[in-house]
Amino acid sequence: MRVLVDADACPVVRQTEEICREFHVPVTLLCDSAHVLRSSYSEVRTVGTGKDAVDIALINLASPGDLVVTQDYGVAALALGKGCAAIHQSGTWYTDENIDALLAERAMGQKMRRSHGKKHMRGPKKRTAEDDKKFCESFRRLLTRQMEAETGGQKKKMEFQYCKMEIFLPESHLAALQKALQDVDAGHIGNYDSCLSYSSVTGTWRPLSGTNPYIGTQGEISSEPELKVEVTVRVENVDRTLAAIKAVHPYEEPVINVIPLYKTSFD
């Protein structure tokens, strides 16, 4: 299952991607060559600028069980016909029960626009944060339904090969961390090992009663320069890597984030 987005002038691309990232569901954004889309998560497909080019490409790509995000009632009707679920940017679900009425509404609107000629007709109202919230809630429900239908009522369990680990620590302990990661083969990518990256950040914390802070004073907020170290680790090596990091980390409560990677360039 994947989510296909009719992305030309779509106001909910970001929201769709964020929710799909949370559920580890792949996304394909389709747009014409008059638009420029970039994404760190989704696959972006650019098609020609011909009439309905994006609509045709999306429907040709769709498979039963996919979820389509579109404001075009005609695309939604074709998606339903292929066994897909479909949702409008307003959060309305397209269904076999409402699609005929929506198509009739579209036809009526087109007729009215032709009858007005060049006369001004009021466009859609400005989108609000409440509109985005409504879409997100509705999209999350529909996505969950599709995932459960795909897995016979069970939420889809994704299999991961790699995780990204983020480690925050003082620069003085970088060398010790690098050695510890190397010893457990963290950051091994293809024919390279000891692969990691780091950048400067500022950490803020307040030690509470009963703590023994490496830096700072109980009850007072501290802000100190730190390094954010990022390293890729195979899933089966995560626990061993965590133990190695904690053994050389100076903090009582080190911040170590473990983030599953749906896909990497070296899978």
Order of alpha helices (4+ residues) and beta strands (2+ residues): beta-alpha-beta-beta-alpha-beta-alpha-beta-beta-alpha-alpha-beta-alpha-beta-beta-alpha-beta
